[in-house]
Amino acid sequence: MTGVGSVPFVVGQWVRGSRFYGRGAQIAEILDGPRNWIWLVGTRRLGKTSLLKQLEHLATTEPERGYVPIFWDLQGADNAGELQEALREALYDAEERFEEVGVDLSDVLTDHAITTLTQIRRRLKTAGRRMLLLCDEAEELITIHRNDPALLRRLRRTLQAHDDVRVVLTSTIRLGELADEQGDTSPFLHGFAPPLYLSTLRDDDARALIRQTNLAPATRPALTDEQVDAIRARCDNHPYLLQLVCKRFLERGALSTLDEVFRQVATDRMVSYFFAIDFEMLSPVEQSILRVVARQSTATSDTLRGTLRFDDSAIGAGLDRLADLAYLRRGPDQSFLLRNSFFRHWLDDWMRDHDDVDNVVTQVHGMPVLPSPEVSDDGPLETIDGRYTLLARVGEGATGIVYRAHDTLLDTEIAIKVLRPEYCAHEGALERFRQEIVLSRDIGHPNVLRTYHLGEYRQRKYLTMQWVDGQTLAQLIADEAPLEEAASVGIALKLSAALEAAHACKVLHRDIKPQNIMVDRQGEPFLMDFGVARVLGGPGLTSSGVFLGTPNYASPEQAGLQTLDGRSDLYSLGVVLFEMAVGRRPFLGDTSQDVLTQHKQAAPPDPRSLRPGLSDDLAAVILRCLAKDPAQRYPNATALRQALRQLG
């Protein structure tokens, strides 16, 4: 066994060159792929900085690639001055590379980072080279946006204005906040999304790391095949954990067994710390999924949807991202399991100190939040602001709990959504609720659910809305689908009229789905939840380049992160109409990505093949709505409404 003084494993520091293992697919995509703007996402200690350093090394030692790399560490660069200073240090580190291509730094350095970047790009282009800008710790851009959003907008334009710059951002999932940044241009992450997820190592790469195959044979650690496989299995190929276990095992030599080292690592405070930080960054849906899987050892999609109080689409999206982030994997029976045994140990300890899965979060970012009112059979539940008396809890979704309430001032029934704590503390989410109020008022159509007011009471945010005595279209479809043809056409006719009014106000809904449609006892539909709507021609919360909506109902252009217009909403309404008429959606898949791919590429099934007896005219309307090319759909909601009216 290798002696203590020659243990080759590196723990807690970046590596490159002969110390670097794996990541071949990511390196090829970054250096040779078609994308010039790449957002590399991973949890802590997965080797994001090491990957950047390896990219820097390869671009420097292989000049035929045509890059001049700049490793720009953004940590602490939360204003214009610090940003410039960090860039200055990065350029001095790369000074020899610039000299080799005939660029003198004294000619390009200025007092402003953005001006400096522009000068460098031009000089490198003249020298026949491209700038490879490797930006580490990109979460600092969130602080820049908060303090100086104009600076962030200028930086985005500088990074994305020309094809002779390739930019790589590394971060945790926190950087996703910039998908919601507001301004008079696109969000900063426009073009960088979808992200490139950094997962654990491939099996062969993990074995190579453990065996240190880049070293001379005589200096490699002496580990048996059984030990290598045991280390790899317990660490789930996580590079930091692999090196930590190997280092401790080799340092202790005959004084320790692998099982003893596994126990030490499982209780290591630093390991627990980075698990805790990463877990806090996950969404409430994702945290709840992990807790259910941990309690049950394994869970299916159906189990999770039956256990958790979130929309099916939110659970599906959560499962996809947890798989991308290497938290979950599928077992032989397609159920989900926690991948990493050390994380599973940490999560078990964490859950012993916290509430059960079904309890609401009582603290967000250190701010105490009171729980939502509970249902009681002893009369009114509670009165909010001395005006709204909660009568009964009637529903629950990803963003909050919905109550039927009595407005004592206006003596009328309304609906109140008491927002979940995590949304109360998220300014971007609150801004979407404010937008929903404004848009529902501007549209003013009888089939658009009216949203009245966003208020706060005892540290809880709440939203007041029009009360509809009925159920969601999703519930109606689940209970009665396929619906009678006349009922399907009638609902779609009213919804197309609602979209006609919204589009006339230059508002795209972008999330048409049965869960966002209420149907009263008379069969009247009400379109709701304009939280991810987009106002055409003006500043908005989101833009193309960032996926928003629900994969099961997304248009091909949504799935492809392309620019949208009103015909995208018509496609989504066509999916809803298909589901009402047939009893299932046109595209089904194991993952959200599978469904999005089908929306982009697969022809929809003829609804008559799934429901014999469906009229040819209705089938033709549905299939025209589902055309891949927007130009082949109805040109606008007015034309769709007229076509549906003719069916009646």
Secondary structure, 3 states (H helix, E strand, C coil): CCCHHHCCCCCCCCCCHHHCCCCHHHHHHHHHCCCCEEEEECCCCCCHHHHHHHHHHHHHHCHHHCEEEEEEECCCCCCHHHHHHHHHHHHHHCHHHHHHCCCCHHHHCCCCHHHHHHHHHHHHHHCCCEEEEEEECCCHHHHHHHHCHHHHHHHHHHHHCCCCEEEEEEECHHHHHHHHCCCCCCCCCCCCCCCEECCCCCHHHHHHHHHCCCCCHHHCCCCCHHHHHHHHHHHCCCHHHHHHHHHHHHHHHHHCCHHHHHHHHHCCHHHHHHHHHHHHHCCHHHHHHHHHHHHHCCECHHHHHHHCCCCHHHHHHHHHHHHHCCCEEECCCCCEEECCHHHHHHHHHHHHCCCCCCCCCCEECCEECCCCCCCCCCCCCEEECCCEEEEEEEEECCCEEEEEEEECCCCEEEEEEEECHHHHCCHHHHHHHHHHHHHHHHHCCCCECCEEEEEEECCEEEEEEECCCEEEHHHHHHHHCCCCHHHHHHHHHHHHHHHHHHHHCCEECCCCCHHHEEEECCCCEEECCCCCCEECCCCCCCCCCCCCCCHHHCCHHHHCCCCCCHHHHHHHHHHHHHHHHHCCCCCCCCCHHHHHHHHHHCCCCCHHHHCCCCCHHHHHHHHHHCCCCHHHCCCCHHHHHHHHHHHC
